[in-house]
Amino acid sequence: MKALRYFGARDIQYGSTEDAALQDDRDVLVQVKHCAICGSDLHIYHGHGFSEDTGFCVGHEAVGEVVEIGRAVRTLKSGDRVMISAAVGCGACPGCLMGRVHECENNGSGCYGLSAALQGSQAEAVRVPAGDGNARRIPEGITDEQALMLTDALPTSWMAVRNADIKPGASVAVVGLGPIGLMAVEGCLAMGAGRVYAIDLVPERRAIAEGLGAIGVDPAEAVPFIREDTKGRMCSSVVEAVGADATIDLSLRLVGKWGTVSCLGVNQTRRFPFPMERAFASGLTFRTGTCSVPHWWQELIPMVQKGQLRPERYISHRLPLSQGAEAYAILDRREALKVVMTPE
């Protein structure tokens, strides 16, 4: 089959690889209809990956059609349209059965496309382990592109918004306006935030956030602007959606006393200089962590069905999978928000 594979820093290649196939009675084989590039995939693209493997298939956001099931699969059948959770678990322990795969008791939690251990979904087909728990039929009223955003991006942004302790009428900042950051802006407003400061280096992204009802702010001006606008109180909640040291540091400077910083961005710094003295004196809460995608589907699917959240609006480019190398490059140059690819 054809797939996008990682061979080193900025070296994503489209080519042939071993066909995806069932390996266990609980596996499901899905023919990919659409897949997308996540911002965290850029860590791999830059060579700062999650393993030393090369040659593996990348990607962890995909929707498609079930083409084969193992003998123990009970909830899915061939021909079902499914969305595939980016985060997977064993599908059998109490945590996984509740959709909280990060609490997997059998060491089965993981993510597609980070190494050769679980091949990615930017391919013509993908094997879904424990398919009953790690894939779901696309519900009525949900388009393929909306379902694609539900495989990772929207649940991750929603988790971060929920972790930010947003109160009605509160002043909130979102740092980083990639697609997940923009979804977080939308989520903060849906949670009842009074003012949302949308912070990013790219003016066009700030303009999109302003169209949602946020206040666009350049990062260099964020601290003095928000200090003046809030009369020194700063923000009660901050959502950090990049994962860089600089954006986490900025988020910690934007939060007010007894406020919360919710960090969804992937950061691999082993010794981040956390301002512990200020955090203690101000009673700050700092949360971060990976998203158990299935846990949030119950809340998010009705919101998307009703049009309360429109994650598909952040798709800026649609390309064939064969142009995957260029897709990564344009995302890296910040010329795209969300890139969706389709196997030919």
N, C-alpha and C positions, 0 to 999 in steps of 0.2 A: 504494500500500500504506500501511498504518498503521505509525507508528513514534514513538519518543520522540526529540525534537529539542531542541537547546540554543539558547537565544536570549539568554542573559545570566545574570548571577549569580542563582541560585535561581529560574531561569526555564526549567524543563524542561516541554515541551508535548507532549501526545499529539495526533497529527493525521496528515493525509495528506502523503506525500512521493512523489518519483519512484520507480517500481518498481525494485527491484534487478534487474540483468540482467548476462549474461555480457559481458565486454569483451575477452577473450583466449581463445585455443584451450585454454589450460590451466586456465581458471576453472571453478569449480563453483558452482551456485546451490543454496542450502539454504533450505528452508522451516523457519523457527524453531519449535521445539516449546516450549522453555523458554529463558529468558535470566535473567541475574542482574546485580545491581549490585555492583561492586567498590568497596572503600574508596577506591581512587585515582580513581574517578569523582566522588567528592565534591570533589576539587580543581577539576574542571570546574564542578561545581554551585556552588562558592563563587566562581566567576569567575576563579580562578587557573589557567586552563587551559593547554594545550600549544600553542595557536595563537590567532590573533585571529579565526578564522572563527566565524560563527554560522549557525544553521539546519541544521547537520549532525546526522545521527543518531548517538546516543551508544551506549556499551556495547561490551564486548569478551568477554563470557562467554556462550556459547550452544551448544545442541545442537539437532539437528533431522534432517530427512530430505532427502536429495539429490533435487532435482526436475529438474535439467538439468545436463549436463556439456559442456565444450568438446571439440572433436575430438581434442585431444592428451592428454586425461585417460586414465590407464591403470589406476588401482587402485580407482576408485570408479564406481558406476553409479546410475542413478535408483532410488529406493526404499531405498538404504542409510541406516541410522541412523548419524549421525556426531556426533563431538564436534569442535569447531573451536578450534584453538589460538589463544589471545589474541594471541600473538606470531607474526608471519608473516615469511617470508623468500622469496627468489626461487625456492627449491625446486630449484635446479640446481647451485649451487656446492658444493664439498666441505663447507663448514661447514653449509649447510642440509641436505645429504643426511645428515649425522650428527645432525640435530636441533638444532644449535647456531646458531639463526637470528641471534643477535646477532653472529655472525662472518661474516655474509653478505658475500661478496666483490663482489656486484653492486649494492650499495646498495639492496637490496630489503627490508631489515628494517623492521618497523613494527608498529603495533598498531591495531586497529579503534577507531573512535569517538573519536579525539583531534582530528580536524579533518575537513574535507571531502575530504581526500586519500584516505581509506579509510573509507567510511561504516560506522557501528557496527551492532551485532547486536541491539539492543533494538528489534526490528522484526519484521514478519511474515516477512521473508526477508532474506538477506544473501548478497552475492557473496564467495566465497572465492577469492582469487588463488592461483595455483599449488596447486590443490586437492589434488594427490597428496601434497604435503608438509605442507600446512597444515590438513588435516582427516584424521580417521581413523575408520574404522568403530568403533562402540562394541563393545568385546569382550564375549564371553559372560560372564555372571556380574556384569556391571556395570549398575546401574540408570541411568535417564536422569538422576536427580538426582546420583548419584555421578559420572557422566560430566561433568555440568555443573561440579562442583567440580574435575574434572581439566583443565578448559579453562584455568585460571589459578590459582585460589586455593591448591589443594593443591600443585601444583608450585612455586609461589612460596614457600610456607612450607617445603617440603622442601629447596629450594635453600638457603634461609637456615639451616636446621638443619645441612645438610651443610657449609656454609661456616663454621660456628661451631666446628669442631674439637672436637666433643664426645667425651670419653673415658668409658668405662664407670666408673660410680660418681661422676662429676664433679658439682660444684655448678653449676647453670645458672640463669640468669634469662631470662624472656621479658617484655619490656616492651611492653604493649599487648595487650589481649585481645579484639580484634575476632575475626571468624571465622578470619582467617589467623593471628593470634596464638594462638588456641586450637588450631588445627591444628599450630602450631609446638610448643605444649606437648605435644601428643600425640606429635609427631615426636621431641622430645627424650627422652621416656620410652622410645619405641621404640628409640632409639639407645643406651639403657642409662644415661642420666643417673641419678645417685643421688638428688639433690634438685633439684627444679625450682621456683623462686620465680616465681609468676605475678603480675604487677604491673599494676594498672589502677585508674582512678578509680571505676569502677562496681562496687559490691559484688556485684551479681548475676552479673557476668562472672567475678569472682574465685571465686564459689561454683561456677560451672560448671567452672573450672579445678581447684578442689579436688576435685570429683567425678571428675576424671581421675587424681588422685593427686598434684597439685601443692600448693604452699603459697601461699595467697593473701596478697598484701601490698599495702597502700595505698602509692601512690608517695611520699607525704610521710614515710613511716616506713621506706622500703625500705633506704636506706643504713645507718642505725644497726642495723636489725633484722638485715640480712644480715651486717654486720660482726660482730655478736655471735654470730650463729648459726654462722658459719664460723670463729670465733676469729681474726678479722682477715684471713683469707686472701682473702675476697670470692669472686667467681665466676670460674671458669676460662673460661666461655663465656657470652656474652649475645646474645640475639636481640632486635633492636629491630624492632617491627612497627607503627610509627605513621608515622614520617618527620618528626615535628615537632622543632624545635631542642631543646625542653625534654626530650623523651624520648631523643634521641640523647645529650644532655649527661648525663642520668641513667644511661644505659647505660655511658658511659665512666667514670662514678664507681663503678659496680657491679663492673667487671671487675678482677680481680687481676693480679699480676705475670705476664708472659708469657702473658696470656690473649688471647681473641679476641672482638671485637664484630662481629656479623654484622647488617648493617642492610638490611632488606627494604623499609622504608617509603619512599615517594616524598618526597623533599625537594628543593625548588626554591630553597633559600637559596644565593645566589651566594658569600657570604663567611661561612661557618660558622666560629665561633671554636674551631678544633680545638686541643686541649691538647697541642701537639707536644712540649713539653719533657717532660711526664709520659710520653707515649707512648714517647719515646726512652729515657728512664731505666728504664721498666718493661718494655720489649720488647713493646709491645702490637701486635696485628694488627687491622686494621680493614678489613672487606670490605663492599662494596655493589654493586649493579648490577641490571639487569633480568633477568628469567627467560626462558630459551629453553624454553618449555613442552614441546615434543616430546622434548627431550633426557631428560626425567625420566620419561616415560611407561613406559619399560621397567622401571624400578625400582618405580614406584608402582602400576601396574595390578595386579601380583600381590599386593601388600600389601592393596589394597582388596578384591580378590577373596577373600582369606583372612580378611578382617575384622580385620587388624592395624591398619588405619586406617579410621575411619568418618567421612569428611568431611561426609556428608549430615546428620549430627546437629546441625550448626550452622545449618541452615536454620530460621529462626524465623518467617518470613512467606511466604505464597504468595498472590499477587494477580494479577488480570488486568492485561495490559499497559496497558489504558486507565486504570488507577489509578497509572500510573508516577510522576506528579508527587507524589502523596501518598507513594509508596514512597520516593522520594528524601528527602522531608521527615522521615519517621519514622526513616530511617537517620541522617539528619543530627542528629536529636534523641537519638540513641543509644537509641531505643526498640526497635531491632531488631538482630539479628546479621547474618544473611544473608537478603536478600529475593530470592525467585525469582518471575519474572513469566511469564505464559503469554498469547500472543496469542489473542484470541477467534476 
